Amino acid sequence: MSFSYNPDRYPATDSNGRPFLDPRWDGNRYDVRGFNDSHGNAGLAFVPTDPANPAAFPGPDDAIWPVEFQDPAVFTGKGHISNFDYDPEFREGDFFDLKDVHHGAGAVDAYQPSASLIRQLQVYKYWMAFADLDGYRVDTVEHMDLGAARLLGSAMKEFAARIGKDNFYLIAEITGGRDNAFETRGITGLDAALGIDDIPDKLEFLVKGYRNPAQYFDLFRNSELVGPARTPGSGTKS
């Protein structure tokens, strides 16, 4: 895949006459014009900076840091998500203006993480230890491969245990219904799920006096709604 910028593929221009790069996901990789500088202009080469040439270094507010994340292979480069219900678009596409990081590939039990995912885990471990954190909120788990989410959970729990944190907590945002959230949490080992269905709406308007309290509290009959806890992959033979 070439990362050279092809202006003919992006005919739209902004108010200043510059090509406007905001392609939607279509399953293909797109050429990348460059990293943004501190003014939002994509004028920096889409390659890692060269430590042997300090003069070529962008400023601390340019591109992306640390330098390990300047590798073009870090990003999926497949455009933004338009259909949030279509798989693999919602896993591979950019989340609005947040650029998607390539996590790896494979089935959950045989997942092969990418170098960029391993580096992300190192960043999270650093901040856990440096800031003495007791947990993370893991946004948009539905946009991750299940194998990547499981690796995140196991890596954080193992590192936390090594530094004396036996109850490190991972709260995941999982959309797609309560059954999906229950199954995802069981497969990945994440501790809790939030943002499910219309629970935030019911909580907000309960506090404001616009909802019957029963509409909110009746949501927490989990055992009746999703069944007993089970081991992922297990089933009943007929």
N, C-alpha and C positions, 0 to 999 in steps of 0.2 A: 504494500500500500504506500503510495506516494503521499507525502504531506505537503507538497508544493501547492500554493494557492492558485486556483483556476478561476479567474473572474468570469469566464463564460458560463460557469455553472451557477453563479449567483447574480442574475441580472438586476435584482432590485437594488436601489440606492437610497441612502438616507437624505436628509435635508441639505447635507453638504456635498452630495454627489458621490459619496463613498459607498462601495458595495456593502449591502446589509446582509450579514451572515446570521440567519436564524432559520436554518432548514429544519423541517420536521422529520421525525423518525420514519424511515422507509425500509429498514433492514440492511442498508448499505452504509459504509463509512464515508465520511465527507472529508474533502481537503480542508486543512486548517491554515488560515492566513498567518497566524502568529499569536504569541502571548500578548495580553494587554499590558501597556505601560501604566504608570500611575495616573494618567489622564484618560484611561479607557480606550486608547488607540492600539489596535492590534499590529504594532510595528516591530515587535521583538521576534527574532527568529524562534521557530517552534522546535528548539533543540535545547539540551541541557547547557548551562553556562560552563565555560572552560576554566577550571581553577588555575590553569597555567597562564591565563591571560586576564589578569584582574581588570584591565581597562575595558574588557568586553562585558563585565558584570553589569546588569541593570541595578537600579537603586533598590533599597529594601522594600519599597512599595510597588515594585514592578514585578510582572510575571507571577510565579508561585514559588513558595519556599516551604520546606528546605529543598535543596537542589535535586534530591532524589525524585521529587514529584514533577520535575521538569521534563522527564522522559515522555515522549509522545505516546509510548505504549501504556502509560498510566490510564489514559482516557479512552472510553469506547468510541467517541467521535461519531456518533450515529444520529445527531440531531435531537431536538426536543420532543417530549412526549405530547401527543395530541389526544390519544385514546388511552385513558388511565385504566381501562378494563381489558386491554389486549396484551396477552403474553406472547412474545417476550418484550414488546414495546415498553411496558411499564418498568421492566428491569434494565433494559439496555439504553433507554433514552435519557436525555438530560431533564432534570426536574426544574422546569422553568429556566432560570439563568444559572442554575447550579450544575456544573459539568459532571457527568457520570464517570465514576472511577471503575475500571475493569477489575472485578474481584477474582475471577477464575472461571472454572468450568467443571462440569461433571455432576454425577448423582450425589446425593447427600452423603452417603457412606463412603464414597470414593472421590470426594471433592478435591480438586487440585487448585490451591490458592495461587493467585498471581503475586508477583513481587510487590506490586503496589498495595495489595491487601496486607501482606506481611509487614510492610512499612507502616501502614495505618495502625496496625495492632501495636507496633513498637511505640508510636506516638501516644496511644491511649494508656499504655503501661507507664510511660514516662510521667504523664500528668497524674495518674493515679498515685504514684509514689511521691512525686514532687509536691503535690498539693494535698496529700493525705485524703484523697477522695474515698467515699464509702459506697459510691454507686454511679451509674450512668443512665441517662435517658437515651434510648436508642431510637432515633426518629426514623420513620418511613421504612420499617423492616420489610414491608411488602415490595419494596423496590430492590431488595437484595435477593440473591440466590439463597435457598434454604441452607445449602452447604456453607456459604459464607457467614450466614447468621449463626449457625451452629459453631463454626470455628471461632467467631467473635466471642460467643458465650463461654466456650471452654477455655480459650486463651485468657480471658479476663479473670475467670474464676481461679484458674491454676496460678496465675501470677499473683492475684490477691492473696491466695493462701500462703504463697511463699513469703510474702512480706507481712504476714500476721493478720490478714483481713479475712476471717472465716465466713463473714456474712455479707460479702460484696453483692450489691443488688443491681440488677439490670432490668429496667422498665422499658418495654418495647412498645412502639406505636404500630399496631397491626390493624389494618382495615380489611374489609371483605367479609364482614359478618362474624358472629360470635363463634360459630363452629370452626371457621377458618382460624380465628385467633387462638382458640383452645388447642387445635391440632398443631399450629405453628409453634406455640409455646412448648408443647410437649416434645416436638422434634428438635428444636434448637436449644432447649435448656434455659431459655430466658425466664426470668422470674415472674414477670407480670406483664399484662397488656393493657394499653389505654387507647383512647380514641376510637373505640369500637362502635359501629353503627351510629345511632343518634343519642348515645349516652351523654356526650358533652352538651348537646342541645337541651336535654331533659334536666340536667343539673343546673345549667345556667338559668333557665326559665323557672325552675322550681324556686331558686333563691330569689328571683324577682317577683314571685307570686303568681306566675302565669301558668303553672303546671300543677296538677294534682300530685302531691307527694307520692301516692301509690304508684304513679307512672314511672317514677325514678326507682324507688326501693324494690319494686317487683322485678327489676332487671337482674337482681342478684340471687335469683334462685338457680344458680349454675347447675347443680346436680340434676335438677329436673329438666333443664333445657338442653344440656349437651351430654348427659349421661355420665357414668362413673369414669374415673381416671383409668387410662389404659396405656399399655406400652405401644409406642408407635410401630406400625407394621404388623401388630398382632391381630388376630381375627378368630372367629368361631368357625370351626369346620362343621359342615352340614353332613 
